[in-house]
């Protein structure tokens, strides 16, 4: 046993941590958000459509017109952030190809940026868009992480959650039945359902669900570039709180493991064991992704179906159509609007030469409205024949591991809602989340009767 442990003294340098953290946080914000914000703002003023997409808040409500302007420039075009594609065929090729990866080589960055990234590295506030998160690492690390978690999301494992999802939806709807007047469907139902399910899957105490919803809403903002300092600091506090909880959660499960996925991860044999940072990254991503997609899916669906009452009524008459309805919502108003890839080798895309190291922004929300794949793509049609060709869950090795669970939660949650409250209507103006990567509602007022 080391002298440090025996005497209870802090490790060397620990006393300096409170002094170093503000400097690290400031540099972290500057290199990841402050400087990108300045660059994007200048590019937006010059008319660059991708920079406008990232900086113009009016486009958060309705980005699809701008997507069509980008489509008119061709299947692949240049932008302030590298190449961009709205094409379904090219997006699918990129997402499935071994010629592209999610990571990027820091060695290509200017020396000052490399220093800033190294100096500001802080495991205590790391988000889902930082290594070693599965979102941003390539094989072999990605293969190793995904193998460890995918067993919890097989079709059989997902189907086993159906009774629990139904019970949870019914319980939440029982609570709503006791309410009168206008309710916020996001706060009281759409957010509660998936967070209770993912808590069960990961062995998280259900009494912490409100904490996770609050932390997740703040931390999700880090997926967008160019956050203002105040919003970044709120996200930083949320991420630190989540990591702090995870430290306690892992320690508890090591002593008293359960039947859940996290218990299996903390109890891996030495030859398979994850490092502490890897364990945090994997579970943080599962927690965030476990409810973000479904919250947005449920809210987007209710608004679309409120605008198309004939299809709402048709689904109530024939509930077998709910699976298709979920797919059409995922296509038309995708919960995740964009993703990025880096070319590993020189390639040609849409007649454009893309060099190794170039970034390509894949506009999933635009690809899912590609008229070459989806006839009359702006039309909402829950009976659309080829709807499952959408790319809302990405593709290739980074295809969303929890896609089956999100689909099941969406279909069960919407069907239960329609059966309990057939006359539900949107009341007033729903409030979109001020995010570009994730698309959903912050607030959705509805009347239930």
Residue, then its C-alpha position, 0 to 999 in steps of 0.5 A: x500500500x502506498x504512503x499516500x493511501x496509508x496517511x490519507x494525504x492527497x496525491x501530489x498536485x491535488x491541492x492545486x486542482x481548485x486553482x488549475x480548474x478555472x484556467x482549464x475551463x476557460x481554455x477549454x471553452x475558448x478552443x472548443x466554443x469561443x474561437x469556433x463561434x467567432x469563425x462561424x459568425x464571420x463565415x455566416x456574415x459572408x453568406x456561408x450556409x453551414x455557418x448560418x445553420x450553426x449560428x442563426x437561431x431562426x433556423x433552429x425552428x425550421x432548417x429545411x429551407x436552408x437544406x434545400x438551398x444546400x442541395x441546390x448546390x450539388x450533392x457535395x459542396x464546400x463550406x466553412x467547415x469543410x465539405x457538406x452533403x445533403x444527399x442520401x446516397x452519398x451520406x449512406x456511402x460515407x456512414x458505411x465506408x471504411x474510408x471515413x472515420x469519426x476521429x480526427x488527427x490532432x497533429x493536423x491542428x495548429x500548435x497553439x490549438x494542440x497545446x490548448x486541447x492538451x492543457x484543457x483536457x479534463x476527465x471530470x467534465x468530459x462530454x459525449x463528443x470527446x474521446x474515448x466516447x464511442x461517438x468519436x473513436x474509430x476501431x479498434x477502440x470503437x469495436x471493443x466498446x460496442x462489443x461490450x454494450x451491444x449484448x444489452x441491445x439485441x432484438x431479444x433483450x430489447x423485446x424483453x423491455x416491452x412489458x416494462x415500457x408499457x407499465x411505465x407509460x401507463x403509470x405516467x398516463x395515470x398521473x396525467x389523468x389526474x391533471x386538468x387544463x394544459x400540461x407540458x407533454x415533454x416534462x410530464x411524459x415524453x422525457x419521463x418515459x425513456x429516462x425511467x427505462x434507461x435507469x432500469x437498464x443501467x441500474x440507476x436509482x429511479x429517484x435520480x431521474x429528475x437529476x438526469x433530465x436536468x443534467x442531460x438537458x444542459x450537457x446536450x448543448x455541448x454537441x453544438x459548436x460555438x456555445x456562449x460562455x454562460x451556457x457552456x459553464x452550465x453544461x460544465x457543471x452538469x457534466x461534473x455532476x453526472x461524473x460525480x454520480x457515476x463515481x458513486x454508482x460504480x463504487x456501489x455496484x462493485x460492492x453490490x452488483x445487480x442484473x444491469x448493464x453497468x454492473x456487468x461493465x464494472x465487473x469485467x475480468x481484468x483482460x477486458x476491463x475498461x479504464x475509469x475514463x473509458x467506463x465513464x465515457x461509455x455509460x455517459x453516452x448510454x445515459x444521454x443517448x438513452x433518452x435524448x432521441x426518444x424525448x425528441x421523437x415523442x415530442x416531434x411525433x405529437x406535433x406532426x400528428x396534431x397537424x395531421x389529425x386524419x393520420x392520428x385518427x387512422x392510427x387510433x383505428x388501426x394501431x398496427x400502423x404505429x411502427x410505421x408512424x415512428x419511422x416517418x417521424x424519424x425521417x421527416x423531423x429527425x431527432x439528430x440532424x447532422x453528424x461529421x466524418x473525416x476522410x482517411x484516404x483521398x476519395x471522390x464524392x459527388x465529383x468532388x476530390x476529398x483529401x485525406x483529413x478533410x471533414x465532411x458534414x453529413x446533413x441527416x435531416x436533409x438526406x432523409x428528405x432527399x427527393x431521389x429516395x423519398x417521393x414528395x419528401x416534405x409530406x408527412x405520410x405514416x404509410x410511406x412504403x420505403x420509410x425505413x430507408x431513412x438515416x436518422x440512426x446514422x449507419x455503418x459501425x456507428x449505427x445507433x446501438x439503442x435504435x431498437x429500444x428507441x423505436x419500441x419506446x416511441x411506438x408504445x409511448x405514442x399508442x398508449x398516449x393516443x388510446x388514453x387521450x384521443x382528443x389530445x391537442x397542442x395548445x399554444x406554440x411549442x418551444x423548440x430546443x435551442x440546439x442544431x444537432x439535436x432537434x426536439x422541443x423544450x416545451x410542448x403544451x397540450x390539452x388532454x381532453 
